[in-house]
Amino acid sequence: LIGTYIVTRRLVFISGGLTHASFGGIGLGLYTGISPILAAGVFAVLSAFGVEWLSKRNDMREDSAIAVFWTLGMALGIITFLSPGFAPDLSAYLFGNILTITFEDIALLAGLAVILAIFFILYLRPIIYVAFDREFARSQGIPVQIFEYVLMMFIALTIVACLRMVGIVLVISLLTIPQMTANLFTHRFHRIIWLSIGIGYLSCLGGLMISYYLNVPSGAAIIFFSIIIYVVCKLGKSFYLSLRQKTQNP
């Protein structure tokens, strides 16, 4: 759902900025002895609110605001991870490791999915208005700013909830590629949601099978398989359209 909203708004770089900003929260959490996922969640949410606040100022564009928190998070993470005498498993957070996922992580992801589903069911029409036309949404009396802050918070939490599975480097792909694939076949928001859910599930299942049989990292395998699905669908659509054009214009 959040991935569909991101792609619809064409603000994929938001998820990239918040993903890398959460790296600073993970580093601070490990360094101070706090749960790294909890610290990353707090840091990512605060970064999301900071991006939203700075982007509304007249003297800063949204991409510049994202760059500020992107580089801040990466700088804090690098300083923490490369501190003398401090050697955590950096690759597990950068590229994911499904073996590190605990029951609490699954419960967190399941709870977030339920909350997101309820939120989108209750406020789907206002979300569509905000995603496609903010000025029209304001004219309809919709509290656009509140919705944008809440959605930015959900984007940050979704990113953090997926970190252990695919890692900081690859989570942006998990949030965008299934939606991009679904967008090849439809431009309707409702259909993109359902198609992207199915494609995302198929990507995870296929990636885990590849990871199991080839003994490769699960996060990279999931993204690799999702890209294969996208390429196959893209080529299949192009072939179908060219064949249809030849049939109509012999």
Summary of the structure (lengths in Angstrom):
residues: 250
radius of gyration: 19.3
end to end distance: 42.2
largest distance: 71.8
contacts: 811
relative contact order: 0.13
helix: 84%
strand: 0%
